[in-house]
Amino acid sequence: MKTIILNNGVEMPILGFGVYQVTPEETEQVVSNALEVGYRSLDTAQAYYNEEGVGKAITKSGISRKDIFLTTKVWVSNAGYEKAKASIDESLKKLQTSYIDLLLIHQPFGDYYGTYRAMEDAYKEGKVRAIGVSNFYPDRYIDLVEHNNIVPAINQLETNIFNGQIESEKIMQEYGTQLESWAPFAEGKNNFFNNEILTAIGEKYHKSVAQVTLRYFIQRQVVLIPKTVNKERMIENLSVFDFELSNEDMKQIAALNKEETAFFSHRDPELVKFILNYDKNNRS
Ligand SMILES: NC(=O)c1ccc[n+]([C@@H]2O[C@H](COP(=O)([O-])OP(=O)(O)OC[C@H]3O[C@@H](n4cnc5c(N)ncnc54)[C@H](OP(=O)(O)O)[C@@H]3O)[C@@H](O)[C@H]2O)c1
């Protein structure tokens, strides 16, 4: 597996597996399948309510812990130094592990400066190998970086063919933060899986729209964590290291980028309210 070296020297697989919207009941089996077909990087979050299933699958797999790269994220309801600190220990327990490879602030809301200090301390204590953020657009990202000691290793942003994050990535590169994509397939929105340009490019290489897209971002050096509950698709999404897109293909795909979200803006007041109430509305 091709890897990326983060700003603190930690090595991360460029392609992993995300478990957002995988139900707590199905998570253990889905993650077991993902590990079986070869994924070694897993992306979960406190707010996915499925850390336990991820932990069980890792333990049962018999794969050495050091061969798995595990990411989780602190949710807004755990923001602030003390709550975040306790929530990190809770995540470690649920994940059945003594350390997390990458810990992210999930959303730029609440007392996330307190959260970040708790994460910096967890990093110094060896509970976490790298820390970073998610959904931090340039304004909040720069402010956080300038007011803390550890530069985030990763910023996980919605990144797909419609929303390429070219400008955000440029700013993050100035500071040394790696871009990681969430929703590389835009969850199928905008008729993504039938996109004509991606289909035509795929035909040349006998590859699917999903594979062409993953390959495009790999060649752009963006870290990816596509999600699927389907084992055949898990294999399909992993089979992207045996072909290379030409410069012309890369340009054609880049031209699809409108820097427009397929989901929502983090600056939309309704979205902010939704996120702030998410845990209250979803806690089982
Ligand atoms: N930090 C954040 O705020 C944030 C937000 C969203 C997501 N994420 C992370 O990013 C990961 C990926 O994003 P995502 O799950 O939102 O969306 P995604 O990976 O863009 O899309 C997942 C969807 O695509 C389908 N799919 C997957 N592979 C396919 C293939 N080869 N052919 C056809 N359909 C395919 C899946 O269906 P099936 O499952 O039915 O196959 C699912 O409906 C998440 O799981 C999560 O770990 C983070």
The ligand as a Tripos MOL2 file, in Angstrom:
@<TRIPOS>MOLECULE
LIG
   48    52     1     0     0
SMALL
NO_CHARGES

@<TRIPOS>ATOM
      1 N1        -15.2570   14.2850    8.8290 N.am      1 LIG1
      2 C1        -16.4910   14.3260    8.3970 C.2       1 LIG1
      3 O1        -17.2720   15.2480    8.7210 O.2       1 LIG1
      4 C2        -16.9870   13.2310    7.5000 C.ar      1 LIG1
      5 C3        -18.2110   13.3500    6.8120 C.ar      1 LIG1
      6 C4        -18.6130   12.3190    5.9790 C.ar      1 LIG1
      7 C5        -17.8140   11.1990    5.8320 C.ar      1 LIG1
      8 N2        -16.6290   11.0770    6.5250 N.ar      1 LIG1
      9 C6        -15.7470    9.8990    6.3890 C.3       1 LIG1
     10 O2        -15.4930    9.6580    5.0050 O.3       1 LIG1
     11 C7        -15.9270    8.3280    4.6680 C.3       1 LIG1
     12 C8        -16.4050    8.2780    3.2250 C.3       1 LIG1
     13 O3        -17.4430    9.1950    3.0020 O.3       1 LIG1
     14 P1        -18.9770    8.7950    2.8520 P.3       1 LIG1
     15 O4        -19.2040    7.4780    3.4570 O.co2     1 LIG1
     16 O5        -19.7930    9.9170    3.3740 O.co2     1 LIG1
     17 O6        -19.2420    8.7700    1.2890 O.3       1 LIG1
     18 P2        -18.5580    8.1040   -0.0130 P.3       1 LIG1
     19 O7        -17.4230    7.2220    0.3650 O.co2     1 LIG1
     20 O8        -18.3560    9.2080   -0.9850 O.co2     1 LIG1
     21 O9        -19.7470    7.2450   -0.6060 O.3       1 LIG1
     22 C9        -20.2720    6.1240    0.0110 C.3       1 LIG1
     23 C10       -21.4530    5.6500   -0.8490 C.3       1 LIG1
     24 O10       -20.9790    5.1520   -2.1040 O.3       1 LIG1
     25 C11       -21.4220    3.8130   -2.2970 C.3       1 LIG1
     26 N3        -20.2920    3.1070   -2.9200 N.ar      1 LIG1
     27 C12       -19.0690    2.8490   -2.3770 C.ar      1 LIG1
     28 N4        -18.2530    2.2420   -3.2580 N.ar      1 LIG1
     29 C13       -18.9720    2.0980   -4.4020 C.ar      1 LIG1
     30 C14       -18.6730    1.5550   -5.6770 C.ar      1 LIG1
     31 N5        -17.4710    1.0540   -5.9480 N.pl3     1 LIG1
     32 N6        -19.6610    1.5710   -6.6180 N.ar      1 LIG1
     33 C15       -20.8750    2.0930   -6.3550 C.ar      1 LIG1
     34 N7        -21.2260    2.6250   -5.1570 N.ar      1 LIG1
     35 C16       -20.2740    2.6330   -4.1860 C.ar      1 LIG1
     36 C17       -21.7550    3.2950   -0.9250 C.3       1 LIG1
     37 O11       -22.8200    2.3720   -0.9900 O.3       1 LIG1
     38 P3        -22.7700    0.9160   -0.2710 P.3       1 LIG1
     39 O12       -22.2490    1.1000    1.1290 O.co2     1 LIG1
     40 O13       -24.1970    0.4820   -0.3210 O.co2     1 LIG1
     41 O14       -21.8570    0.1000   -1.1450 O.co2     1 LIG1
     42 C18       -22.2320    4.5680   -0.2060 C.3       1 LIG1
     43 O15       -23.5980    4.8100   -0.5060 O.3       1 LIG1
     44 C19       -17.0270    8.0670    5.7140 C.3       1 LIG1
     45 O16       -17.3750    6.7080    5.8290 O.3       1 LIG1
     46 C20       -16.3930    8.6380    6.9660 C.3       1 LIG1
     47 O17       -15.4270    7.7560    7.4960 O.3       1 LIG1
     48 C21       -16.2250   12.0940    7.3470 C.ar      1 LIG1
@<TRIPOS>BOND
     1     1     2 1
     2     2     3 2
     3     2     4 1
     4     4     5 ar
     5     4    48 ar
     6     5     6 ar
     7     6     7 ar
     8     7     8 ar
     9     8     9 1
    10     8    48 ar
    11     9    10 1
    12     9    46 1
    13    10    11 1
    14    11    12 1
    15    11    44 1
    16    12    13 1
    17    13    14 1
    18    14    15 2
    19    14    16 1
    20    14    17 1
    21    17    18 1
    22    18    19 2
    23    18    20 1
    24    18    21 1
    25    21    22 1
    26    22    23 1
    27    23    24 1
    28    23    42 1
    29    24    25 1
    30    25    26 1
    31    25    36 1
    32    26    27 ar
    33    26    35 ar
    34    27    28 ar
    35    28    29 ar
    36    29    30 ar
    37    29    35 ar
    38    30    31 1
    39    30    32 ar
    40    32    33 ar
    41    33    34 ar
    42    34    35 ar
    43    36    37 1
    44    36    42 1
    45    37    38 1
    46    38    39 2
    47    38    40 1
    48    38    41 1
    49    42    43 1
    50    44    45 1
    51    44    46 1
    52    46    47 1
@<TRIPOS>SUBSTRUCTURE
     1 LIG1         1 GROUP 0 **** ****
